[in-house]
């Protein structure tokens, strides 16, 4: 039955059911009473006019999880990535380890690694990083796996980035952009966020792209008048200028924060408090070691770059000497130059320290490579003259042969486990021996009315012996020259 014949039959039924004057009112009435004669033959549910005009939700189309709180939001949007590496030097195992580290970085950033490929070349291709033929093969792999991102194990030039994207038809990023993304996720403090933002803008500036209206000239290039008297800035030039202005502002803010940290350092220097900096490869266990030595309660997570913001805690040697212990940002192989520059004020904690605890992961397949990468960054920040102790962490999970090899190669080294506490007491004793000691040894009988001098001897010096007599406190201490001059009037005549 067609809709027109159905409508005519309804009109006839209404004509019999209602008088002539009420027929129009019945047709316009919203709540017509249901009758078997009129509505009995209609199929389906009938709605009032207001319900027919309202928006109706269709059940079953939403893909949202019933309980989103059980799943991290970041995991709901995992990017599917394919890794690409160029093997130029070293062994095949070195190339595999490098790609495995890139996979760990990608997973830390919140990506799902689908596949990884390595190409053997003397040097990366200047146009597409891996060559046009291999780029076409990479496009087939992307189509086969359904990936939406390609990550290259190296820093790509703007030209390489554009041309490789043109071939594979998906987003392409390099190792530097991946590390910057991880830093942006993990930065918590104001200074950390500013440093990451500065590094991101330094990386973005030469890679800024535009199309369409972004490349067109703006009006107003001349010095006035009703019309333009010369081409003005393009949109992309305007964006670059604004980025440079933001970078200058970020540098000023970081310099101001650096001043605050420098004031704290000067206060520690004035009080002659030695400082120890923990440096090392990312995920080597630096924060775990800091917690074990001081009980700092710093975030510990089995992830790359879990903590970025430096943490300084007060600690004490077994002999009672006070010192500060600073946890610094983790390093990584081929750490982007932008990050080294942006985090230079933070890394100065390493350069200004009296001792460096160089933490290395003993369970890593190639710990020697980690040591070399960290020392390269330490050299960049000008901390090569600071004494260093190599702390081989995760000794409980390391291969005994690897531990023996590292202990034999590194003369000033010790094997510990921050998780179990193995070797921690020996490490504390080693720190006590390596920290710079006050230069003057003196014996003084300090009157009880000058208790501040005794307190300074405990905080600024090294107390060898202490005895309370009727005349005062007899101290035998090793102190710096300034405190020795203050204690000189109380040196007993017999000691002269």
QUIHU-V852302 format. One record per residue. RES is the residue in one letter. OMEGA is omega in degrees with one decimal (999 if undefined). D_LAST is the distance of its C-alpha to the last C-alpha in whole Angstrom. Layout:
res omega d_last
RES OMEGA D_LAST
RES OMEGA D_LAST
This chain:
res omega d_last
X -179.2 125
X -178.2 124
X -179.0 122
X 179.0 125
X 177.2 128
X -179.8 125
X 179.9 125
X 178.8 128
X 176.8 129
X 180.0 126
X 178.7 128
X 179.7 131
X 177.6 130
X 178.9 128
X 177.1 132
X -174.9 133
X -175.9 131
X 172.4 130
X -175.1 133
X -175.6 133
X -176.2 131
X -175.5 128
X -179.1 128
X 178.5 126
X 179.7 123
X 178.8 123
X -178.2 122
X -175.4 119
X -176.2 118
X -174.2 115
X 177.0 115
X -178.9 119
X -178.6 120
X 176.3 120
X -177.6 123
X -177.4 124
X -176.8 127
X -169.8 125
X -174.6 122
X -177.2 123
X 179.5 123
X 178.9 120
X 178.8 117
X -178.8 114
X -179.2 112
X -178.6 113
X 171.5 110
X -176.2 111
X 179.7 111
X 178.3 107
X 178.4 106
X -178.1 108
X -175.6 106
X 173.4 102
X -179.1 100
X -178.0 100
X 178.3 97
X -175.9 98
X 173.2 96
X -179.8 95
X -176.8 93
X 178.0 90
X -179.1 87
X 178.1 84
X -179.1 83
X 179.6 84
X -176.5 80
X -176.3 78
X -178.7 75
X -175.4 75
X 175.2 74
X -177.6 71
X -178.5 73
X -178.4 72
X 178.3 73
X -176.2 77
X -179.8 77
X 174.0 75
X 179.1 76
X -169.1 78
X 171.4 76
X -177.7 77
X -179.5 74
X 177.9 74
X 175.7 72
X -177.7 72
X -177.5 71
X -178.9 70
X 177.4 67
X -178.3 65
X 177.0 67
X 178.3 70
X 176.6 67
X 178.6 65
X 178.7 68
X 178.5 69
X 179.0 65
X 179.5 65
X 176.6 68
X 176.3 67
X 176.9 64
X 177.1 66
X 177.1 68
X 176.3 65
X -179.8 64
X 178.9 68
X 176.4 68
X 179.4 65
X 178.7 67
X -179.5 70
X 176.5 72
X -177.6 74
X -179.3 74
X -174.9 78
X 176.8 77
X -177.9 75
X 179.2 76
X 176.6 75
X 178.4 76
X 179.8 75
X 174.7 75
X 177.1 73
X 179.6 72
X 178.8 73
X -175.7 77
X -176.1 76
X -172.6 79
X 177.4 79
X -178.5 76
X -178.6 78
X -175.0 81
X -179.8 84
X 179.0 86
X 176.4 83
X 176.2 83
X 176.6 86
X 177.8 85
X 177.6 83
X 177.8 85
X 178.6 87
X 179.1 84
X 178.7 84
X -177.3 87
X -177.4 87
X -177.0 84
X -179.5 85
X 176.8 81
X 179.8 81
X 173.4 77
X 179.8 76
X -179.4 73
X -178.3 72
X -179.2 68
X 178.1 67
X -177.1 67
X 172.9 71
X 177.9 72
X 179.1 74
X 178.1 77
X -179.0 76
X -177.5 76
X -175.0 79
X 177.5 81
X 175.7 80
X 178.8 81
X -178.4 84
X -173.3 85
X 174.9 84
X 172.8 85
X -179.4 82
X 178.1 79
X 174.7 76
X 179.5 72
X -176.2 70
X -178.6 66
X 179.4 64
X 179.0 67
X 179.4 66
X 177.4 62
X 178.9 63
X 178.0 65
X 179.1 63
X -179.7 60
X 178.8 62
X -170.4 63
X 180.0 59
X -177.4 58
X -176.3 57
X 179.2 54
X -179.7 55
X 179.0 53
X 178.9 54
X 179.6 58
X 179.8 57
X 178.5 56
X 179.3 59
X 178.5 61
X 179.4 60
X 178.9 60
X 179.8 64
X 175.6 65
X 178.7 63
X -173.7 65
X -170.8 68
X -179.4 69
X -177.0 70
X -179.7 72
X -178.7 74
X 176.2 78
X 177.6 81
X 178.4 85
X -177.6 88
X -179.5 87
X -178.7 83
X -176.3 84
X 179.2 87
X 175.2 86
X 178.4 85
X 175.1 87
X -179.4 86
X -178.3 84
X -177.8 86
X 179.0 85
X -178.4 87
X -177.6 91
X -178.5 93
X 179.4 93
X 179.5 90
X 178.7 90
X -177.9 88
X 177.3 86
X 179.2 83
X 168.4 81
X 180.0 82
X -177.9 80
X 175.5 78
X 177.0 77
X 178.9 76
X 179.6 74
X 179.1 72
X 179.6 71
X 177.8 70
X 178.7 68
X 178.2 66
X 178.3 66
X 178.4 65
X 178.1 62
X 178.6 61
X 178.8 60
X 179.6 59
X 177.8 56
X -180.0 55
X -180.0 55
X 177.8 53
X 177.5 50
X 177.9 50
X 177.9 49
X 178.9 47
X 178.6 45
X 178.4 44
X 179.6 43
X 176.9 40
X 178.5 39
X 178.4 38
X 179.7 36
X 177.6 34
X 177.9 33
X 178.3 32
X -179.3 30
X 178.4 29
X 177.2 28
X 178.1 26
X 179.0 29
X -179.3 30
X 177.8 34
X 179.2 36
X 175.5 40
X 178.2 42
X 178.9 45
X 179.8 48
X 178.8 52
X 179.8 54
X 176.5 55
X 178.7 52
X -179.0 50
X -179.3 48
X 176.8 48
X 178.3 49
X 177.1 45
X 178.6 44
X -178.6 46
X -177.0 44
X -172.4 41
X -174.0 41
X -172.7 44
X -177.6 45
X 179.2 49
X 179.4 49
X 176.4 53
X -178.0 54
X 178.4 57
X -178.2 59
X 178.8 60
X 178.8 59
X 179.0 57
X 178.4 57
X -179.2 53
X -173.3 53
X -178.8 51
X 179.4 47
X 179.9 45
X -179.3 41
X 178.2 40
X -179.6 36
X -177.2 35
X 178.6 32
X 178.0 31
X 179.0 31
X 177.0 27
X 179.8 27
X 178.4 27
X 174.1 29
X 178.0 32
X -179.6 35
X -175.5 38
X 175.4 41
X -175.7 44
X 179.0 46
X -180.0 50
X 178.2 52
X -179.7 53
X 178.2 56
X -177.5 58
X 177.3 59
X -176.5 57
X -179.8 59
X 179.6 58
X -179.5 59
X 178.5 56
X 179.5 53
X -177.1 54
X -177.8 55
X -177.2 52
X -179.8 49
X 177.3 47
X -178.4 47
X 176.6 46
X 174.3 43
X 179.2 41
X -177.5 41
X -177.9 40
X -177.0 37
X 176.7 36
X -177.9 33
X 177.9 35
X 169.8 39
X -177.3 40
X -175.6 44
X 177.9 46
X -179.7 49
X -179.4 52
X 179.9 53
X -179.7 56
X -180.0 57
X -177.2 60
X -177.8 58
X 179.1 54
X 177.8 53
X 176.0 55
X 178.5 54
X -178.7 50
X -178.8 52
X -178.6 53
X -179.6 50
X 176.3 48
X 178.3 50
X 177.5 50
X 177.4 46
X -180.0 47
X -178.1 49
X 174.1 46
X -178.8 44
X -176.8 41
X -177.3 41
X -178.0 38
X 177.0 36
X -172.5 36
X 170.8 38
X 178.3 39
X -179.5 43
X -179.6 44
X -176.2 47
X -179.5 49
X -179.7 52
X -179.9 51
X -179.5 53
X -175.5 56
X 174.6 55
X -179.4 57
X 178.8 55
X 177.6 56
X 178.5 55
X 179.5 51
X -179.9 51
X -179.5 52
X 179.8 49
X 178.5 46
X -178.2 47
X -177.8 48
X -174.9 45
X 179.7 42
X -175.8 39
X 179.3 42
X 179.2 42
X -178.6 46
X 171.5 46
X 180.0 48
X -178.8 48
X -176.6 51
X -177.1 50
X -179.3 46
X 175.7 46
X -176.3 43
X 179.7 41
X 177.0 38
X 177.8 38
X 178.6 38
X 176.9 35
X 178.5 33
X 176.5 34
X 179.8 33
X -178.9 30
X -174.0 29
X -179.3 30
X 179.5 29
X -177.9 26
X 175.4 23
X -169.4 20
X -172.4 18
X 173.2 14
X -173.1 13
X 174.5 10
X -174.9 9
X 174.2 10
X -173.0 12
X 176.7 15
X -179.4 18
X 178.0 22
X -179.9 23
X -178.2 21
X 179.7 23
X 178.3 23
X 177.3 20
X 178.8 20
X 178.4 23
X 178.2 22
X 179.5 20
X -175.1 23
X -174.1 25
X -176.8 23
X -179.5 21
X -177.0 21
X 178.4 19
X 176.9 18
X -178.8 18
X -178.5 19
X -180.0 19
X -179.5 20
X -179.8 19
X -178.2 21
X -177.5 18
X -178.0 18
X 178.9 18
X -175.6 15
X 166.8 15
X -169.3 13
X 171.8 15
X -172.1 16
X 175.4 17
X -170.2 19
X -177.4 17
X 178.9 19
X 177.2 17
X 177.9 14
X 178.6 14
X -179.7 16
X -174.6 13
X -179.4 10
X -175.1 11
X 176.7 11
X -179.7 7
X -178.4 7
X -179.4 5
X -179.2 6
X -179.1 4
X 999 0
